[in-house]
């Protein structure tokens, strides 16, 4: 690593740290943590465990979600004087669901050099082992803790064609799987990745309703840090409607509105409700 010394502004290094297994730290990350003037840490005690494991002694300053605004201004002043600073979170790549974006935004404003390092990220690590198509995906972070907001969000993602990644608490995982079944699809394939890179790591995938049963069989299956990966919506391309589909729709239409009958039929046969709606409008004209 080049000697970290600048005539004017310092450098802000974004340094990923292991999400479980300390051996996942890179040589470059260790070298930077050793040589910067200051480490801005989300949790000083947690970061000290990492530093001590690799015999690194350095100055740490706390920057968490509670003091991020004030501390960002403080760190900018230090960077302006030529100090080099490493930004770390509790684990993984900083700023992904962690504090730090205000500091980075200010660095851009004051033309302070930012150097990001590649490294661990639990969402991407879990996605790579999910077996679900991952050439297109969206990261949704933690689902809302309130049921209504959570259900509203899941419903809005019902026809999202990209693979979806969520973080969830062990305290809400069962309710969340129930909500996925109700708001998205009980047959949708999902993967639960737990304690990635740690001793009790597990990765298991099945359709949503079977996943709920699997989790309920053993509470140890949802302990620790949990990532949910949900397969994207697959649009069924059909040129005609089978007699089975038509008969189901006709039966439902006898007691339901056109819109409701279309919705239920599309869910049963996994076909686009918009396509079905257009076909049924033509038939009812």
TORKOL-4160 file (C-alpha; in steps of 0.2 Angstrom, whole numbers, padded with zeros to 4 digits, m for minus):
285
<pt num="1" X="0000" Y="0000" Z="0000"/>
<pt num="2" X="0006" Y="0017" Z="m0004"/>
<pt num="3" X="0011" Y="0028" Z="0010"/>
<pt num="4" X="m0005" Y="0037" Z="0016"/>
<pt num="5" X="0000" Y="0055" Z="0016"/>
<pt num="6" X="m0007" Y="0069" Z="0006"/>
<pt num="7" X="m0002" Y="0088" Z="0006"/>
<pt num="8" X="m0020" Y="0094" Z="0007"/>
<pt num="9" X="m0035" Y="0083" Z="0011"/>
<pt num="10" X="m0034" Y="0066" Z="0019"/>
<pt num="11" X="m0043" Y="0051" Z="0012"/>
<pt num="12" X="m0058" Y="0042" Z="0018"/>
<pt num="13" X="m0057" Y="0023" Z="0016"/>
<pt num="14" X="m0072" Y="0013" Z="0016"/>
<pt num="15" X="m0066" Y="m0004" Z="0024"/>
<pt num="16" X="m0077" Y="m0020" Z="0024"/>
<pt num="17" X="m0074" Y="m0031" Z="0039"/>
<pt num="18" X="m0079" Y="m0050" Z="0041"/>
<pt num="19" X="m0097" Y="m0054" Z="0044"/>
<pt num="20" X="m0093" Y="m0069" Z="0054"/>
<pt num="21" X="m0077" Y="m0078" Z="0050"/>
<pt num="22" X="m0062" Y="m0066" Z="0054"/>
<pt num="23" X="m0051" Y="m0075" Z="0041"/>
<pt num="24" X="m0062" Y="m0066" Z="0028"/>
<pt num="25" X="m0053" Y="m0050" Z="0031"/>
<pt num="26" X="m0041" Y="m0045" Z="0016"/>
<pt num="27" X="m0023" Y="m0040" Z="0017"/>
<pt num="28" X="m0027" Y="m0023" Z="0010"/>
<pt num="29" X="m0040" Y="m0020" Z="0023"/>
<pt num="30" X="m0028" Y="m0025" Z="0037"/>
<pt num="31" X="m0015" Y="m0013" Z="0030"/>
<pt num="32" X="m0026" Y="0002" Z="0030"/>
<pt num="33" X="m0033" Y="m0001" Z="0047"/>
<pt num="34" X="m0016" Y="m0002" Z="0053"/>
<pt num="35" X="m0009" Y="0014" Z="0045"/>
<pt num="36" X="m0024" Y="0027" Z="0045"/>
<pt num="37" X="m0024" Y="0040" Z="0057"/>
<pt num="38" X="m0041" Y="0036" Z="0064"/>
<pt num="39" X="m0054" Y="0023" Z="0062"/>
<pt num="40" X="m0073" Y="0028" Z="0063"/>
<pt num="41" X="m0082" Y="0013" Z="0070"/>
<pt num="42" X="m0101" Y="0010" Z="0072"/>
<pt num="43" X="m0096" Y="0000" Z="0088"/>
<pt num="44" X="m0079" Y="0003" Z="0096"/>
<pt num="45" X="m0080" Y="m0013" Z="0107"/>
<pt num="46" X="m0084" Y="m0024" Z="0092"/>
<pt num="47" X="m0071" Y="m0016" Z="0081"/>
<pt num="48" X="m0058" Y="m0018" Z="0095"/>
<pt num="49" X="m0060" Y="m0037" Z="0095"/>
<pt num="50" X="m0056" Y="m0037" Z="0076"/>
<pt num="51" X="m0041" Y="m0026" Z="0079"/>
<pt num="52" X="m0034" Y="m0036" Z="0093"/>
<pt num="53" X="m0036" Y="m0052" Z="0084"/>
<pt num="54" X="m0023" Y="m0045" Z="0071"/>
<pt num="55" X="m0012" Y="m0036" Z="0083"/>
<pt num="56" X="m0017" Y="m0019" Z="0077"/>
<pt num="57" X="m0017" Y="m0003" Z="0088"/>
<pt num="58" X="m0025" Y="0012" Z="0082"/>
<pt num="59" X="m0036" Y="0027" Z="0087"/>
<pt num="60" X="m0055" Y="0024" Z="0086"/>
<pt num="61" X="m0070" Y="0036" Z="0086"/>
<pt num="62" X="m0088" Y="0031" Z="0088"/>
<pt num="63" X="m0100" Y="0035" Z="0073"/>
<pt num="64" X="m0117" Y="0027" Z="0074"/>
<pt num="65" X="m0134" Y="0032" Z="0069"/>
<pt num="66" X="m0137" Y="0042" Z="0085"/>
<pt num="67" X="m0122" Y="0054" Z="0082"/>
<pt num="68" X="m0119" Y="0052" Z="0063"/>
<pt num="69" X="m0123" Y="0070" Z="0059"/>
<pt num="70" X="m0112" Y="0078" Z="0072"/>
<pt num="71" X="m0098" Y="0066" Z="0070"/>
<pt num="72" X="m0098" Y="0068" Z="0051"/>
<pt num="73" X="m0094" Y="0086" Z="0053"/>
<pt num="74" X="m0080" Y="0082" Z="0065"/>
<pt num="75" X="m0072" Y="0069" Z="0054"/>
<pt num="76" X="m0073" Y="0081" Z="0039"/>
<pt num="77" X="m0063" Y="0094" Z="0048"/>
<pt num="78" X="m0050" Y="0080" Z="0052"/>
<pt num="79" X="m0050" Y="0075" Z="0034"/>
<pt num="80" X="m0047" Y="0093" Z="0028"/>
<pt num="81" X="m0031" Y="0094" Z="0039"/>
<pt num="82" X="m0024" Y="0079" Z="0030"/>
<pt num="83" X="m0029" Y="0065" Z="0042"/>
<pt num="84" X="m0033" Y="0048" Z="0034"/>
<pt num="85" X="m0048" Y="0039" Z="0041"/>
<pt num="86" X="m0055" Y="0022" Z="0039"/>
<pt num="87" X="m0074" Y="0019" Z="0040"/>
<pt num="88" X="m0080" Y="0002" Z="0047"/>
<pt num="89" X="m0097" Y="m0005" Z="0052"/>
<pt num="90" X="m0101" Y="m0019" Z="0064"/>
<pt num="91" X="m0098" Y="m0031" Z="0050"/>
<pt num="92" X="m0098" Y="m0032" Z="0032"/>
<pt num="93" X="m0098" Y="m0017" Z="0019"/>
<pt num="94" X="m0101" Y="0000" Z="0028"/>
<pt num="95" X="m0116" Y="0010" Z="0024"/>
<pt num="96" X="m0127" Y="m0004" Z="0018"/>
<pt num="97" X="m0140" Y="m0002" Z="0032"/>
<pt num="98" X="m0127" Y="0006" Z="0042"/>
<pt num="99" X="m0122" Y="0024" Z="0046"/>
<pt num="100" X="m0109" Y="0033" Z="0035"/>
<pt num="101" X="m0119" Y="0040" Z="0020"/>
<pt num="102" X="m0119" Y="0058" Z="0027"/>
<pt num="103" X="m0100" Y="0057" Z="0029"/>
<pt num="104" X="m0098" Y="0051" Z="0012"/>
<pt num="105" X="m0110" Y="0064" Z="0005"/>
<pt num="106" X="m0100" Y="0078" Z="0013"/>
<pt num="107" X="m0083" Y="0071" Z="0007"/>
<pt num="108" X="m0090" Y="0072" Z="m0011"/>
<pt num="109" X="m0095" Y="0090" Z="m0007"/>
<pt num="110" X="m0078" Y="0095" Z="m0001"/>
<pt num="111" X="m0069" Y="0086" Z="m0014"/>
<pt num="112" X="m0061" Y="0074" Z="m0002"/>
<pt num="113" X="m0055" Y="0058" Z="m0010"/>
<pt num="114" X="m0065" Y="0042" Z="m0006"/>
<pt num="115" X="m0057" Y="0025" Z="m0008"/>
<pt num="116" X="m0069" Y="0010" Z="m0006"/>
<pt num="117" X="m0062" Y="m0008" Z="m0003"/>
<pt num="118" X="m0071" Y="m0023" Z="m0009"/>
<pt num="119" X="m0076" Y="m0036" Z="0004"/>
<pt num="120" X="m0089" Y="m0046" Z="0013"/>
<pt num="121" X="m0108" Y="m0042" Z="0011"/>
<pt num="122" X="m0120" Y="m0055" Z="0019"/>
<pt num="123" X="m0134" Y="m0051" Z="0006"/>
<pt num="124" X="m0123" Y="m0055" Z="m0009"/>
<pt num="125" X="m0114" Y="m0070" Z="m0001"/>
<pt num="126" X="m0131" Y="m0077" Z="0003"/>
<pt num="127" X="m0138" Y="m0073" Z="m0015"/>
<pt num="128" X="m0123" Y="m0082" Z="m0023"/>
<pt num="129" X="m0128" Y="m0098" Z="m0014"/>
<pt num="130" X="m0147" Y="m0097" Z="m0015"/>
<pt num="131" X="m0149" Y="m0106" Z="m0032"/>
<pt num="132" X="m0161" Y="m0093" Z="m0037"/>
<pt num="133" X="m0158" Y="m0083" Z="m0053"/>
<pt num="134" X="m0147" Y="m0068" Z="m0048"/>
<pt num="135" X="m0143" Y="m0059" Z="m0064"/>
<pt num="136" X="m0156" Y="m0046" Z="m0059"/>
<pt num="137" X="m0160" Y="m0043" Z="m0041"/>
<pt num="138" X="m0166" Y="m0029" Z="m0029"/>
<pt num="139" X="m0160" Y="m0027" Z="m0011"/>
<pt num="140" X="m0174" Y="m0021" Z="0001"/>
<pt num="141" X="m0165" Y="m0021" Z="0017"/>
<pt num="142" X="m0175" Y="m0024" Z="0033"/>
<pt num="143" X="m0194" Y="m0027" Z="0031"/>
<pt num="144" X="m0205" Y="m0015" Z="0042"/>
<pt num="145" X="m0208" Y="m0021" Z="0059"/>
<pt num="146" X="m0226" Y="m0016" Z="0059"/>
<pt num="147" X="m0237" Y="m0029" Z="0050"/>
<pt num="148" X="m0248" Y="m0017" Z="0040"/>
<pt num="149" X="m0232" Y="m0008" Z="0033"/>
<pt num="150" X="m0224" Y="m0025" Z="0030"/>
<pt num="151" X="m0239" Y="m0032" Z="0021"/>
<pt num="152" X="m0241" Y="m0016" Z="0010"/>
<pt num="153" X="m0223" Y="m0017" Z="0005"/>
<pt num="154" X="m0224" Y="m0036" Z="0001"/>
<pt num="155" X="m0240" Y="m0033" Z="m0009"/>
<pt num="156" X="m0231" Y="m0020" Z="m0019"/>
<pt num="157" X="m0218" Y="m0032" Z="m0024"/>
<pt num="158" X="m0230" Y="m0046" Z="m0028"/>
<pt num="159" X="m0226" Y="m0045" Z="m0047"/>
<pt num="160" X="m0208" Y="m0039" Z="m0045"/>
<pt num="161" X="m0198" Y="m0050" Z="m0058"/>
<pt num="162" X="m0181" Y="m0047" Z="m0050"/>
<pt num="163" X="m0175" Y="m0059" Z="m0036"/>
<pt num="164" X="m0178" Y="m0050" Z="m0019"/>
<pt num="165" X="m0167" Y="m0049" Z="m0004"/>
<pt num="166" X="m0173" Y="m0045" Z="0013"/>
<pt num="167" X="m0165" Y="m0045" Z="0031"/>
<pt num="168" X="m0176" Y="m0050" Z="0045"/>
<pt num="169" X="m0176" Y="m0052" Z="0064"/>
<pt num="170" X="m0177" Y="m0070" Z="0072"/>
<pt num="171" X="m0192" Y="m0062" Z="0082"/>
<pt num="172" X="m0202" Y="m0059" Z="0066"/>
<pt num="173" X="m0197" Y="m0072" Z="0054"/>
<pt num="174" X="m0212" Y="m0083" Z="0056"/>
<pt num="175" X="m0224" Y="m0069" Z="0054"/>
<pt num="176" X="m0215" Y="m0062" Z="0039"/>
<pt num="177" X="m0215" Y="m0079" Z="0030"/>
<pt num="178" X="m0234" Y="m0080" Z="0034"/>
<pt num="179" X="m0235" Y="m0062" Z="0026"/>
<pt num="180" X="m0226" Y="m0068" Z="0011"/>
<pt num="181" X="m0238" Y="m0082" Z="0009"/>
<pt num="182" X="m0253" Y="m0071" Z="0010"/>
<pt num="183" X="m0246" Y="m0056" Z="0000"/>
<pt num="184" X="m0235" Y="m0063" Z="m0013"/>
<pt num="185" X="m0238" Y="m0082" Z="m0016"/>
<pt num="186" X="m0238" Y="m0097" Z="m0005"/>
<pt num="187" X="m0229" Y="m0107" Z="m0019"/>
<pt num="188" X="m0216" Y="m0094" Z="m0022"/>
<pt num="189" X="m0198" Y="m0101" Z="m0020"/>
<pt num="190" X="m0189" Y="m0093" Z="m0006"/>
<pt num="191" X="m0172" Y="m0096" Z="0003"/>
<pt num="192" X="m0168" Y="m0093" Z="0021"/>
<pt num="193" X="m0149" Y="m0090" Z="0024"/>
<pt num="194" X="m0144" Y="m0089" Z="0042"/>
<pt num="195" X="m0128" Y="m0085" Z="0051"/>
<pt num="196" X="m0118" Y="m0083" Z="0035"/>
<pt num="197" X="m0099" Y="m0088" Z="0037"/>
<pt num="198" X="m0102" Y="m0092" Z="0055"/>
<pt num="199" X="m0102" Y="m0109" Z="0064"/>
<pt num="200" X="m0120" Y="m0112" Z="0063"/>
<pt num="201" X="m0122" Y="m0106" Z="0045"/>
<pt num="202" X="m0137" Y="m0114" Z="0036"/>
<pt num="203" X="m0145" Y="m0111" Z="0019"/>
<pt num="204" X="m0162" Y="m0119" Z="0015"/>
<pt num="205" X="m0174" Y="m0116" Z="0001"/>
<pt num="206" X="m0191" Y="m0122" Z="m0003"/>
<pt num="207" X="m0208" Y="m0114" Z="m0008"/>
<pt num="208" X="m0215" Y="m0102" Z="0005"/>
<pt num="209" X="m0229" Y="m0113" Z="0013"/>
<pt num="210" X="m0217" Y="m0127" Z="0016"/>
<pt num="211" X="m0204" Y="m0115" Z="0022"/>
<pt num="212" X="m0215" Y="m0110" Z="0036"/>
<pt num="213" X="m0218" Y="m0128" Z="0041"/>
<pt num="214" X="m0199" Y="m0131" Z="0041"/>
<pt num="215" X="m0196" Y="m0117" Z="0052"/>
<pt num="216" X="m0209" Y="m0121" Z="0064"/>
<pt num="217" X="m0202" Y="m0139" Z="0067"/>
<pt num="218" X="m0187" Y="m0132" Z="0075"/>
<pt num="219" X="m0184" Y="m0115" Z="0083"/>
<pt num="220" X="m0165" Y="m0117" Z="0080"/>
<pt num="221" X="m0168" Y="m0115" Z="0062"/>
<pt num="222" X="m0172" Y="m0096" Z="0064"/>
<pt num="223" X="m0159" Y="m0091" Z="0077"/>
<pt num="224" X="m0146" Y="m0078" Z="0073"/>
<pt num="225" X="m0145" Y="m0066" Z="0058"/>
<pt num="226" X="m0157" Y="m0070" Z="0044"/>
<pt num="227" X="m0158" Y="m0066" Z="0026"/>
<pt num="228" X="m0173" Y="m0070" Z="0015"/>
<pt num="229" X="m0171" Y="m0072" Z="m0004"/>
<pt num="230" X="m0187" Y="m0072" Z="m0014"/>
<pt num="231" X="m0189" Y="m0078" Z="m0032"/>
<pt num="232" X="m0195" Y="m0065" Z="m0043"/>
<pt num="233" X="m0212" Y="m0066" Z="m0051"/>
<pt num="234" X="m0213" Y="m0076" Z="m0067"/>
<pt num="235" X="m0225" Y="m0071" Z="m0080"/>
<pt num="236" X="m0233" Y="m0085" Z="m0089"/>
<pt num="237" X="m0234" Y="m0082" Z="m0108"/>
<pt num="238" X="m0250" Y="m0090" Z="m0115"/>
<pt num="239" X="m0259" Y="m0088" Z="m0132"/>
<pt num="240" X="m0275" Y="m0095" Z="m0126"/>
<pt num="241" X="m0285" Y="m0099" Z="m0111"/>
<pt num="242" X="m0288" Y="m0118" Z="m0107"/>
<pt num="243" X="m0305" Y="m0124" Z="m0103"/>
<pt num="244" X="m0300" Y="m0127" Z="m0085"/>
<pt num="245" X="m0295" Y="m0109" Z="m0083"/>
<pt num="246" X="m0311" Y="m0103" Z="m0092"/>
<pt num="247" X="m0322" Y="m0114" Z="m0081"/>
<pt num="248" X="m0314" Y="m0108" Z="m0065"/>
<pt num="249" X="m0317" Y="m0090" Z="m0070"/>
<pt num="250" X="m0335" Y="m0093" Z="m0075"/>
<pt num="251" X="m0338" Y="m0102" Z="m0058"/>
<pt num="252" X="m0331" Y="m0087" Z="m0049"/>
<pt num="253" X="m0339" Y="m0074" Z="m0059"/>
<pt num="254" X="m0356" Y="m0081" Z="m0054"/>
<pt num="255" X="m0354" Y="m0073" Z="m0037"/>
<pt num="256" X="m0339" Y="m0061" Z="m0039"/>
<pt num="257" X="m0335" Y="m0045" Z="m0048"/>
<pt num="258" X="m0325" Y="m0046" Z="m0064"/>
<pt num="259" X="m0310" Y="m0039" Z="m0056"/>
<pt num="260" X="m0311" Y="m0051" Z="m0041"/>
<pt num="261" X="m0314" Y="m0066" Z="m0052"/>
<pt num="262" X="m0299" Y="m0062" Z="m0063"/>
<pt num="263" X="m0288" Y="m0059" Z="m0047"/>
<pt num="264" X="m0292" Y="m0076" Z="m0040"/>
<pt num="265" X="m0291" Y="m0086" Z="m0056"/>
<pt num="266" X="m0274" Y="m0078" Z="m0060"/>
<pt num="267" X="m0267" Y="m0083" Z="m0043"/>
<pt num="268" X="m0273" Y="m0101" Z="m0045"/>
<pt num="269" X="m0266" Y="m0103" Z="m0062"/>
<pt num="270" X="m0251" Y="m0091" Z="m0060"/>
<pt num="271" X="m0255" Y="m0081" Z="m0076"/>
<pt num="272" X="m0254" Y="m0062" Z="m0078"/>
<pt num="273" X="m0270" Y="m0054" Z="m0071"/>
<pt num="274" X="m0269" Y="m0040" Z="m0083"/>
<pt num="275" X="m0268" Y="m0053" Z="m0098"/>
<pt num="276" X="m0283" Y="m0062" Z="m0090"/>
<pt num="277" X="m0293" Y="m0046" Z="m0087"/>
<pt num="278" X="m0291" Y="m0041" Z="m0105"/>
<pt num="279" X="m0297" Y="m0058" Z="m0112"/>
<pt num="280" X="m0312" Y="m0058" Z="m0100"/>
<pt num="281" X="m0317" Y="m0041" Z="m0105"/>
<pt num="282" X="m0317" Y="m0046" Z="m0123"/>
<pt num="283" X="m0328" Y="m0062" Z="m0119"/>
<pt num="284" X="m0340" Y="m0052" Z="m0109"/>
<pt num="285" X="m0343" Y="m0038" Z="m0122"/>
